Amino acid sequence: MKFEIITLFPDYFTLSLQQSLIGKAVEKKLFEIEIVNLRDYATDKHRTVDDTPFGGGGGMVLKVEPLDRCLNALGYTRKGKQPAPDSKQRIILTSAAGVPFTQERAIQYSLLERITIVCGHYLGVDERIVQLYDVDEVSIGDYVLTGGEPAAAVMVDAIARLIPQVLGNIGSALDDSYMNQILGTPCYTRPAVYDGVEVPSELMSGNHEEIKRYRRKAAIQKCLQYRPDLVEKADLTDEEIAEVERLRRKNNT
């Protein structure tokens, strides 16, 4: 897997993607990250990559020409051109107007061989870049950032940790929050009792089936409390559906 990040601020990633498991995985060459400075593809002496929008209004727009030259230099072809687009690579544009970045989308992207992320800025990117290239516009949340760099770092982190061998224990990824459309279960560690508050007895039982049932039940309870919208979409057993209804009745009393 190779990640390419097209940005106006290469230094943003100097430390952010060299930390923790992601940094260790890069050192082990489990995947590659290349930072591409968009200003290198500007042609004027001031290395200009933005301009005022047609139609007036405040803010600036990333110009189509530098992005077009950059994507072409990276080997991408425009829509309708030969050769046909490679199904193992994707261009992602960070955009407040994009589709939500979810765990399911992270899983899909983790199966690719190459991902190129364009960090959006200012009012956005000249729409013609989306018209010329096959681009996924993706948003990490319903809020506005000063630039696409934080969003790019989030996506790289979420995708990269799903690549084989990046996590020491693949079970950690399989048990992640959202992997089964449900938030993660509450977690505990030593000591077993702290200031009179005890770890649930089920987790101390040594009975793996009992522990599994408890964790699933606790995860559903937490999800119902904080993200009831996810419960509506989750694949629940008849027993779990009955438990959800019981909890709803209890909460309404």
C-alpha positions as semicolon CSV with decimal commas, in nm:
position;residue;x (nm);y (nm);z (nm)
1;M;0,000;0,000;0,000
2;K;0,117;0,349;-0,084
3;F;-0,033;0,673;0,046
4;E;0,032;1,002;-0,134
5;I;-0,081;1,324;0,034
6;I;-0,104;1,637;-0,180
7;T;-0,080;1,938;0,048
8;L;0,020;2,303;0,081
9;F;0,177;2,231;0,421
10;P;0,415;1,934;0,399
11;D;0,558;2,007;0,744
12;Y;0,220;1,929;0,900
13;F;0,294;1,560;0,849
14;T;0,657;1,565;0,958
15;L;0,571;1,434;1,304
16;S;0,202;1,343;1,291
17;L;0,253;1,035;1,074
18;Q;0,578;0,926;1,236
19;Q;0,427;0,845;1,574
20;S;0,295;0,531;1,744
21;L;0,199;0,225;1,537
22;I;0,177;0,420;1,212
23;G;0,537;0,540;1,237
24;K;0,658;0,192;1,330
25;A;0,469;0,039;1,036
26;V;0,634;0,286;0,795
27;E;0,975;0,193;0,937
28;K;0,893;-0,174;0,876
29;K;0,789;-0,085;0,520
30;L;0,439;-0,228;0,569
31;F;0,320;0,069;0,367
32;E;0,465;0,390;0,225
33;I;0,369;0,754;0,274
34;E;0,480;1,021;0,027
35;I;0,411;1,390;0,093
36;V;0,362;1,594;-0,225
37;N;0,388;1,974;-0,215
38;L;0,123;2,117;-0,447
39;R;0,323;2,438;-0,487
40;D;0,585;2,238;-0,679
41;Y;0,331;2,223;-0,964
42;A;0,265;2,597;-0,984
43;T;0,430;2,773;-1,279
44;D;0,464;3,134;-1,165
45;K;0,748;3,273;-0,954
46;H;0,519;3,310;-0,651
47;R;0,412;2,943;-0,675
48;T;0,046;3,046;-0,673
49;V;-0,205;2,765;-0,625
50;D;-0,522;2,958;-0,536
51;D;-0,737;3,240;-0,672
52;T;-1,059;3,429;-0,600
53;P;-1,386;3,254;-0,693
54;F;-1,589;3,343;-0,999
55;G;-1,912;3,509;-0,892
56;G;-1,748;3,699;-0,609
57;G;-1,761;3,640;-0,236
58;G;-1,494;3,593;0,025
59;G;-1,232;3,322;0,043
60;M;-1,006;3,156;-0,208
61;V;-1,028;2,846;-0,429
62;L;-0,753;2,598;-0,512
63;K;-0,676;2,632;-0,883
64;V;-0,738;2,347;-1,125
65;E;-0,409;2,381;-1,320
66;P;-0,160;2,288;-1,045
67;L;-0,377;1,998;-0,927
68;D;-0,417;1,872;-1,282
69;R;-0,041;1,882;-1,340
70;C;0,023;1,716;-1,004
71;L;-0,219;1,426;-1,060
72;N;-0,085;1,378;-1,411
73;A;0,272;1,368;-1,280
74;L;0,166;1,104;-1,029
75;G;0,041;0,890;-1,316
76;Y;-0,334;0,948;-1,300
77;T;-0,530;0,982;-1,622
78;R;-0,840;1,188;-1,683
79;K;-1,183;1,034;-1,719
80;G;-1,237;0,875;-2,056
81;K;-0,866;0,859;-2,134
82;Q;-0,658;0,546;-2,188
83;P;-0,547;0,341;-2,006
84;A;-0,860;0,267;-1,804
85;P;-0,851;0,373;-1,436
86;D;-0,679;0,123;-1,207
87;S;-0,933;-0,031;-0,969
88;K;-0,661;-0,074;-0,707
89;Q;-0,602;0,299;-0,662
90;R;-0,820;0,593;-0,561
91;I;-0,799;0,971;-0,544
92;I;-0,961;1,114;-0,231
93;L;-1,044;1,482;-0,191
94;T;-1,103;1,600;0,166
95;S;-1,425;1,799;0,146
96;A;-1,690;1,920;0,390
97;A;-1,941;1,836;0,116
98;G;-1,815;1,479;0,074
99;V;-1,958;1,143;0,176
100;P;-1,897;1,048;0,542
101;F;-1,574;0,867;0,621
102;T;-1,688;0,554;0,805
103;Q;-1,526;0,235;0,929
104;E;-1,681;0,053;0,631
105;R;-1,517;0,299;0,393
106;A;-1,184;0,261;0,576
107;I;-1,205;-0,116;0,526
108;Q;-1,273;-0,074;0,153
109;Y;-0,979;0,164;0,112
110;S;-0,747;-0,069;0,308
111;L;-0,784;-0,327;0,029
112;L;-0,637;-0,090;-0,231
113;E;-0,274;-0,069;-0,339
114;R;-0,254;0,309;-0,367
115;I;-0,444;0,604;-0,222
116;T;-0,381;0,968;-0,314
117;I;-0,537;1,223;-0,079
118;V;-0,580;1,584;-0,191
119;C;-0,601;1,818;0,108
120;G;-0,875;2,068;0,036
121;H;-0,836;2,431;0,146
122;Y;-1,008;2,768;0,162
123;L;-1,355;2,763;0,002
124;G;-1,264;2,437;-0,169
125;V;-1,113;2,305;-0,490
126;D;-1,205;2,414;-0,843
127;E;-1,491;2,176;-0,931
128;R;-1,333;2,093;-1,265
129;I;-1,079;1,868;-1,094
130;V;-1,371;1,644;-0,989
131;Q;-1,511;1,662;-1,341
132;L;-1,178;1,571;-1,500
133;Y;-1,071;1,291;-1,264
134;D;-1,239;1,002;-1,088
135;V;-1,236;1,144;-0,734
136;D;-1,398;1,043;-0,404
137;E;-1,500;1,352;-0,207
138;V;-1,488;1,248;0,159
139;S;-1,568;1,425;0,486
140;I;-1,454;1,315;0,832
141;G;-1,737;1,499;1,009
142;D;-2,005;1,764;1,002
143;Y;-1,777;2,056;1,083
144;V;-1,530;2,280;0,903
145;L;-1,151;2,265;0,945
146;T;-0,891;2,522;0,846
147;G;-0,754;2,273;0,594
148;G;-0,766;1,913;0,480
149;E;-0,443;1,808;0,653
150;P;-0,607;1,688;0,979
151;A;-0,867;1,497;0,777
152;A;-0,595;1,334;0,566
153;A;-0,404;1,227;0,878
154;V;-0,722;1,079;1,028
155;M;-0,798;0,880;0,714
156;V;-0,443;0,749;0,678
157;D;-0,447;0,637;1,041
158;A;-0,786;0,464;1,014
159;I;-0,698;0,289;0,688
160;A;-0,338;0,197;0,767
161;R;-0,417;0,020;1,094
162;L;-0,629;-0,228;0,894
163;I;-0,335;-0,330;0,675
164;P;-0,203;-0,675;0,774
165;Q;0,074;-0,673;1,037
166;V;0,032;-0,305;1,126
167;L;-0,143;-0,404;1,449
168;G;0,035;-0,667;1,652
169;N;-0,295;-0,849;1,709
170;I;-0,546;-0,852;1,421
171;G;-0,814;-0,923;1,682
172;S;-0,769;-0,565;1,801
173;A;-0,891;-0,440;1,463
174;L;-1,171;-0,695;1,439
175;D;-1,302;-0,590;1,780
176;D;-1,285;-0,217;1,708
177;S;-1,576;0,014;1,766
178;Y;-1,795;0,037;1,453
179;M;-1,657;-0,288;1,307
180;N;-1,991;-0,455;1,380
181;Q;-2,199;-0,137;1,349
182;I;-2,186;-0,101;1,729
183;L;-1,971;0,113;1,957
184;G;-1,695;-0,062;2,147
185;T;-1,766;-0,228;2,479
186;P;-1,660;-0,061;2,807
187;C;-1,304;-0,164;2,899
188;Y;-1,139;-0,224;3,237
189;T;-0,794;-0,317;3,367
190;R;-0,621;-0,357;3,704
191;P;-0,695;-0,293;3,984
192;A;-1,016;-0,496;4,008
193;V;-1,151;-0,255;4,271
194;Y;-1,079;0,118;4,276
195;D;-1,222;0,349;4,539
196;G;-1,505;0,104;4,596
197;V;-1,592;0,070;4,225
198;E;-1,557;-0,288;4,101
199;V;-1,494;-0,436;3,758
200;P;-1,805;-0,626;3,639
201;S;-1,794;-0,981;3,772
202;E;-1,856;-1,129;3,425
203;L;-1,516;-1,005;3,308
204;M;-1,350;-1,168;3,607
205;S;-1,524;-1,505;3,563
206;G;-1,276;-1,668;3,325
207;N;-1,575;-1,798;3,128
208;H;-1,508;-1,688;2,769
209;E;-1,866;-1,732;2,651
210;E;-1,998;-1,533;2,947
211;I;-1,739;-1,261;2,883
212;K;-1,834;-1,248;2,515
213;R;-2,205;-1,216;2,596
214;Y;-2,139;-0,945;2,855
215;R;-1,922;-0,741;2,619
216;R;-2,179;-0,754;2,342
217;K;-2,462;-0,660;2,579
218;A;-2,262;-0,375;2,732
219;A;-2,166;-0,245;2,388
220;I;-2,531;-0,238;2,280
221;Q;-2,628;-0,057;2,601
222;K;-2,357;0,205;2,548
223;C;-2,448;0,245;2,182
224;L;-2,815;0,290;2,272
225;Q;-2,713;0,566;2,514
226;Y;-2,475;0,759;2,290
227;R;-2,554;0,656;1,931
228;P;-2,910;0,519;1,908
229;D;-2,897;0,578;1,532
230;L;-2,638;0,300;1,501
231;V;-2,858;0,056;1,692
232;E;-3,131;0,106;1,433
233;K;-2,893;-0,009;1,158
234;A;-2,713;-0,286;1,350
235;D;-2,754;-0,655;1,273
236;L;-2,901;-0,775;1,604
237;T;-3,024;-1,116;1,713
238;D;-3,382;-1,162;1,835
239;E;-3,248;-1,175;2,191
240;E;-3,057;-0,849;2,141
241;I;-3,360;-0,679;1,988
242;A;-3,563;-0,780;2,293
243;E;-3,291;-0,639;2,520
244;V;-3,293;-0,309;2,330
245;E;-3,670;-0,283;2,369
246;R;-3,640;-0,360;2,741
247;L;-3,378;-0,089;2,786
248;R;-3,588;0,162;2,594
249;R;-3,890;0,092;2,814
250;K;-3,671;0,124;3,123
251;N;-3,529;0,457;3,004
252;N;-3,876;0,593;2,936
253;T;-4,009;0,513;3,284
